[in-house]
Amino acid sequence: MDSLFFVLTFLLSLHDLTDHRLPNQLVYGMLVLGVIKDPLQATAAWGGLLLMGLVYALSRGHLGPGDVKLFAALSAYLGWPVIIRLFFQGFLMAGLVGLVLLATKRTTASSVIPLGPFFCLAGLLNL
């Protein structure tokens, strides 16, 4: 099951990097995979949805709805104990890469950095 999770995280990261989109079919596939893996731990999707939904509401358009759904799906697969760690790891990695890109003048402060790959990587680190 983890191998399918790996494939989904790879495909989602690729889509987000190239199109700045996280296809619902892949995100929902990951959600279903989490429910199949452990139906009780999959309830963590609600916690992930609540946490990222709050960030989405406060972000004034800087966070996409796909990121919220992806975080919920990752939470469903990984379970309750991982949600907070996943949240901080994903944002920390994105922030560090953003700082490096700014320092090397490969991006500007107004550029959009896709978050999906960072949350997917954090998910893989927490398997």
C-alpha positions as CSV (number, residue, x, y, z in Angstrom):
1,M,0.0,0.0,0.0
2,D,2.9,2.3,0.7
3,S,4.1,1.9,-2.8
4,L,0.8,3.2,-4.2
5,F,1.0,6.1,-1.7
6,F,4.5,6.8,-3.1
7,V,3.2,6.8,-6.7
8,L,0.4,9.1,-5.8
9,T,2.7,11.6,-4.0
10,F,5.0,11.6,-7.0
11,L,2.2,12.2,-9.5
12,L,0.6,14.9,-7.3
13,S,3.9,16.7,-6.8
14,L,4.6,16.6,-10.6
15,H,1.2,18.0,-11.4
16,D,1.5,20.8,-8.8
17,L,5.0,21.7,-10.0
18,T,4.0,21.9,-13.7
19,D,0.4,23.1,-13.6
20,H,-0.1,24.5,-10.1
21,R,-3.0,22.0,-9.8
22,L,-3.7,19.0,-7.7
23,P,-6.1,16.8,-9.6
24,N,-9.1,15.7,-7.6
25,Q,-8.9,12.1,-8.9
26,L,-5.4,11.6,-7.5
27,V,-6.2,13.4,-4.2
28,Y,-9.4,11.4,-3.7
29,G,-7.5,8.3,-4.6
30,M,-5.1,9.0,-1.8
31,L,-8.1,9.6,0.6
32,V,-9.6,6.3,-0.4
33,L,-6.3,4.6,0.1
34,G,-6.1,6.0,3.6
35,V,-9.6,4.7,4.4
36,I,-8.7,1.2,3.1
37,K,-5.4,1.2,5.1
38,D,-7.0,2.0,8.5
39,P,-10.6,3.2,8.7
40,L,-10.2,4.5,12.2
41,Q,-7.0,6.4,11.5
42,A,-8.6,7.8,8.3
43,T,-10.8,9.9,10.5
44,A,-7.7,12.1,10.8
45,A,-8.8,13.5,7.4
46,W,-11.3,15.6,9.3
47,G,-8.6,17.0,11.6
48,G,-6.4,17.8,8.5
49,L,-9.3,19.4,6.8
50,L,-10.1,21.5,9.8
51,L,-6.5,22.6,10.3
52,M,-5.8,23.5,6.7
53,G,-9.3,24.9,6.2
54,L,-8.5,27.4,8.9
55,V,-5.2,28.3,7.3
56,Y,-7.0,28.6,3.9
57,A,-9.5,31.0,5.4
58,L,-6.8,33.1,7.0
59,S,-4.4,33.0,4.0
60,R,-6.4,35.5,1.8
61,G,-5.9,33.5,-1.4
62,H,-2.3,32.4,-0.9
63,L,-3.3,28.8,-0.3
64,G,-5.3,26.8,-2.8
65,P,-8.2,24.5,-2.1
66,G,-6.2,21.6,-3.6
67,D,-3.7,22.1,-0.8
68,V,-6.4,21.7,1.7
69,K,-7.8,18.6,0.1
70,L,-4.3,17.1,-0.2
71,F,-3.5,17.7,3.4
72,A,-6.8,16.0,4.4
73,A,-5.9,13.0,2.2
74,L,-2.3,12.8,3.6
75,S,-3.8,13.0,7.1
76,A,-6.2,10.1,6.3
77,Y,-3.4,7.9,5.1
78,L,-0.9,8.8,7.9
79,G,-3.3,9.1,10.8
80,W,-3.8,11.3,13.8
81,P,-0.3,11.2,15.4
82,V,1.3,12.8,12.3
83,I,-1.0,15.7,11.5
84,I,0.8,18.5,13.4
85,R,4.3,17.2,12.4
86,L,3.2,17.0,8.7
87,F,1.8,20.5,8.9
88,F,5.0,22.1,10.2
89,Q,7.4,20.0,8.1
90,G,5.5,20.9,4.9
91,F,5.4,24.6,5.6
92,L,9.0,24.6,6.9
93,M,10.4,22.9,3.8
94,A,8.4,25.3,1.6
95,G,9.7,28.3,3.5
96,L,13.3,27.2,3.4
97,V,13.1,26.6,-0.4
98,G,11.4,29.9,-0.8
99,L,14.2,31.7,1.1
100,V,16.9,29.9,-1.0
101,L,15.0,30.9,-4.2
102,L,14.8,34.5,-3.0
103,A,18.4,34.6,-1.9
104,T,19.6,33.3,-5.3
105,K,17.2,35.7,-7.1
106,R,15.5,32.8,-8.9
107,T,12.1,34.1,-7.7
108,T,10.5,37.2,-6.3
109,A,8.5,37.7,-3.2
110,S,5.3,37.8,-5.2
111,S,6.0,34.4,-7.0
112,V,3.8,31.4,-6.3
113,I,5.5,28.3,-4.8
114,P,3.4,25.2,-5.1
115,L,2.9,23.6,-1.6
116,G,1.8,20.2,-2.8
117,P,5.3,18.8,-3.3
118,F,6.4,19.9,0.2
119,F,3.5,18.3,1.9
120,C,3.9,15.1,-0.2
121,L,7.6,15.0,0.8
122,A,6.6,15.5,4.4
123,G,4.1,12.7,4.0
124,L,6.8,10.3,2.7
125,L,9.1,11.3,5.5
126,N,6.4,10.3,8.0
127,L,5.7,6.8,6.6
